[in-house]
């Protein structure tokens, strides 16, 4: 019997836990971690089944990133980013998809936003641009770049609605110039560096319009989900994993610590007992809301093959809420740990830094609450 997605995650998490200090020090995922993750096929969770992937639904994908994040947030974040990128296989010709994703160590990474310029030429595009935040770019085998499309005469290519057309281009990593610019407070091991390509020809076959149903080559329900909602699922799973780890660390600390000037140990303190219980409730409610939402939406999408605005609003609300609640959990756990929390040799300060880096990513933005609220009140909103 094949191991489940969580059993595979648990196996990889053992190697990741052992290498967590190395990940932090070297600001990247070391070879033994990547070997463990590839061996357990974690970077293939969202690939099409015909390509050896699992087509894993967003709820179970978030369960995996949560498990990995309890071991190391950077490893989980890289996995979440790669999982969203891997969905592009469903938009490529089979031959190209096998070239990009066929090798066992394949990983695609890309930066944020349509920051590139793709000029149409015979057979493809001449592409230039610079992108930032390519999480996992250090160990990626391919890079992607989201671009605005221009005609050969320099005019903007527009669709029927008058919107500037965008395409994502895929290039081998060694084609790009990588910037050594990832010096940050947390998620240091993601190596989310910037990169630049300058006037590079990209064949049409290595480009696609992300999330355009007309270009989708698979009818599997996973690929009905726009990439951003898979990211929302995966990254909220990361947040839940970091917070879960912080709570476990706090319980372990309480087993033997007596705070300065305290009359009782943390374990015997009614105040601490109350706060710990409240934190568990906050974490548990966030996880339950996220998982219930993702599972219910998945069931509906699997049946109808449509992700409607209500689905989008529900995912956005559940993911945003989970990340922000988990940020509060980690912050409070850090405070309750007292002076133990400030030492690099302990787990609290790293989880604090990682969680507060997660909280700054777009998936955690409180503007999502406004967008969902507008939808709930009957307004049309293009932010969902």
N, C-alpha and C positions, 0 to 999 in steps of 0.2 A: 504494500500500500504506500502510495507516494505521501511524503510529509506535507502537511498543510502549510499555508502561507505563514501562519504564526510560528509553527515549528521551525521553519526555515529561518524566520527572523530571529528566533531564540538562539539558534546555532550560530548565526553570524554575530549576534549581540555579544556572545562570549568573547570572541576575538576583538570586537570593537571596544569592549570594556577594558580589556588588558592593554589596549593601545591608546586609551583616551588621553593620557598625559603626552604621548608622542604626537598625537593629532594636534593638540594645542600648541606644543613647542615648535613643530615643523610647519604649522599652518597649512596642512593638507592631509589627505587620507593616505597613510603609508601602504606599502605594497601588500602586507599581510592582511590589512583590512579590506582592501580592494579584492584580494584573492578570496577572502571569506564571503564577501557580498556577491561576487560573480559566481562562486561555487554554489551558492544557494539561490542563484538566478534572481536576485532581488532587483537587478536593473532591467529585468524582462517582465515585470509584473503587468505592465500596461501595453505590451506589444501584442499584435494580433496572434491568435493561436496558430495560424498557418506559418508564422515566423518563429514558432517556439515560445510564444509568450503566453501569459495567463489571462489576458483581458480582464484583470481584476477590477471589481467594482469599486467606486470611491470609498464606500464605508470600510471595506476590508483593506484597501490601500492605506487608509488612515490608521487602521489598527496596526499595520506593519510599521509605519513611520513612528507611531507612538512607542512601540516596543523598542525600536532602534534608538529613539531619542532618550529613553531611560538610560541607555548605555553611553550615548554621545550625541549631542544635538547637531553637531556639524555633519556627521555621517547621515543622520536622518534627513537633514535639510537637503544634502546633495541627492539623496535618494528621491525625495519628493520632487525636486527640480527635474531630475532625469526622467522621472515617471511621466511628468507632463510633456516633456520634449519627445519622449518615445512614442507618444500618440500620433506624431507626424507620420509614422510608418503607414498608417491607414490612408494617407493621402498621396502616397508615392506608387509608381509602377513597381511591380513585384521585384524586378531585377535590381532596381535602385535600392529598394528597401532592404533587400538581402545584402547588398554591398555595404550599406550604412550600418545595419543592425545585425547582420548575420554572425560575425565573429563573436566569440564568447565574452570578450572584454569590451564590447562596443558600449559607448556612452555618448549621447548627444547632449550638448549644453548650448544655451544661448543667453544673450543679454536682454535687458528690458527695453521694450518699446521699439517703434519703427524709426530707428535712428540712421538707417542706411538709405542710399540712393541707388536704385536699380534702373539703368538706362537700357531700353529695349534695343537689341541688335539681332541680326540673323541667328536663329537657333538658341537664343537665350538673352542674357543681360550682362552688361558691364557694371560691376558693383563696387561701390566705395562706401565706407562708413566706419563709425566707431560706436561700440556698445559697452555698457558697464553691467556689473552684477551677473556675470556668467558663472553661477554657482556650480562647482565641480569641474570648471574648465581646465584645471590642472591635469586631471586624469581622463578628460574627454578625448575621444578619438575623432569626433566631428564637432564642428561649431555651426550654429545657425545665426542668421541675421535677418531681422524683420526690417523691410525696406518700403519706402514709397517708390512707386513706379513712374518713370518718365519716358516719354516717347523719344525717338532719336533726335527730333528737332528741339528737345528741351522742354516741351509742354508736358503738363501733368496728365497722366492717364486717369480718366474718370469713369466710374461705373454708371449704370442707368439712373441711379439716384443722385448723381452728381458728386459722389464721395471719391476722394483721392484713393486710387487702388493701391493696395499693399500686397506684397508677396514676401514669403520667407525663403531665403536661400540657404543651401547647405554646402559647406566647404570642409575639407580636411583641416584638422587643427593646425598642421604645420604651414598652412597657407597664410594664417593670420599672424600679426605682430601682437604679442601678449604684453600687457602692461603689468608691472609689479606694483600694484596699487592697493593691495588688500591688507591694510593695517587698521584694525577695527577693535571695538570693545568686546564683541562676542561673535559667535559662529566663525571663529578664526580659521577653523579647519576646512571651511567650505571653499576657500581660495576663489572667492567670487570676483575674479579680476576682470578688468576691461580688456578689449582687444580691438584691433583695427585691420581692415582690409582695404587695399588701395587699387582701384581699377582692375579688378579680377573678373575674368569671364566665368559665368556660371551657366551651364547648360539648362535649358528649360526643364529637363527631367529631374533636376535637383532643386526645383522651386515648387512652391505650392502656396495657396491662399489658406492660411490657417483657419480652421473651423468653418470653411465654406462647404456646405452640404453637397454642392454640385461637384466638388472635387474629391469627395470622400469615396473610397474604394472598398469600404466594408460596411455591412449593415448591422454589425454587432452593436448592442445597446451602449457599450462604453463610449463609442466614438460619436454618439449623439451629444455627449457632454462637451461643451466648449472647454478648452484647456484651462482657462482661468478657474473654472469650478472644480476641476481636478486638483489644481494647485490649492484652492481653498480647503479642500478635503485633506490633502496630504500635509499642508503646513499647519492646519489646526490640529492634526494628529501629532505633529512635532511638539506643538505647545502643550498638548495634553501629556505627552511623554516626559517633557522637561519638568512639568509640575508634579507628575506622579513620582519622578525620581526625587524631587525636593521633599515631598511629603515622606517618602520612605527614609531619606537621609535624616529628616527631623525626628522620626520615631526611633531610629537607631541611636541618635544623639541623646534623646530623652532617657534611654535605658540606663545611662550611666552618669549623666551630667547633673550637678547641682549648681544653679546660678549663684553668682556672688551676692552675698547678703540675704540669700533666700533661706527660709526656714525648712523647706522640704526640697527633695529632688524634683526635677522637671516631671518625672514620671508620676510623682505623688501630688503634684500641684493641681488643685482644682481649676485655677485660672488657665494653666497650660492645657489641661484636659479639655476644657471648654473650647479654647481656640483651635486645638487640633481637630476636634469633632466638626467645628464649623468649616474649617478648611477642607476636610474630607467631603462634607456636603456640597460645598461650592464646586470642588473638582468633579464630584460624581454627577452633579446636576448638569454641568457643562458637557461632560462626556455623554451622558444619556441623551441630552437634547441633540448633540451633534450626530450621534449614531442613529437615533430614531429617525431624524430628518433624512439622513443620507440613505438609509435602508428603505424608507417609505417612498422617497423620490425614485430610487433605483427600481423598485417594483413597478411603479407607474410608467417610467420611461421604458422599461423592458417590455411592457405590454403595448404601449402606444407608439414607441420610437419617436417621441417628441419631448423636448425639454422646454416647457412653457415658462411664462414670466412668473407664475406662482412658484414653480420649482426653483427658479433662479433666486427669487427673493428668500425662499426658505433656506436654501443652502448658504446664501450670503449671510443671513442672520445667524444661523447656527454656527458657522465657522468663525465669524467675527466675534460673536459672544464667547465662544470657547477660548479663543486666543486672549481676549481681554480679561476673562475670568482667571485664566491660568497665570497671566502676568501678576494679578493681585495675589494669587496663591503663593507664587514664588517669592514675591516681595515680602509677604507676611512671614513665610517660612524663614527667609533670610533674617528678618528682624528677631524672630523668636530664638534663633540659634545663637544670638549674642555674639561675643567676640570670636567664637569658633568660626563664624561665617566669613571672616575677613581674610583667612589664610589661604594661599594658593594650594597648599597641601591638602585642603579639605574640599568637599564637593560644592559647598554652598555658593561661594563667590563665582565659580564658573557657571553654575546653573543660573545665577542672578544675571550675569552678563549675557549669556546666551538667550535667556528669555526676553531680556530687554532689547536685544537685537531683533528677535522674532517680532516683537511688538511694534517695531518701526517699519515693518514691511507692509506693502499696500493691502495685503489680505487682512490686516488688523485695523485698518483705518476706520475711525468712528464715523466718517462720512457715509459708510455703508448703512449705518442705522437710518440716516436721513433718506437714502434711496429706498430702503425697505419701507420706511414709514410713509413715504409718498405713494408707494405702490398700494399699501394697505388702505390708504385713504382715497384710492381711485384715480390718482394722478398718473399720467404717462411719464416714464423716466427712462432715459437711455443710459443711466449709470448701472443698471443691472445686466 
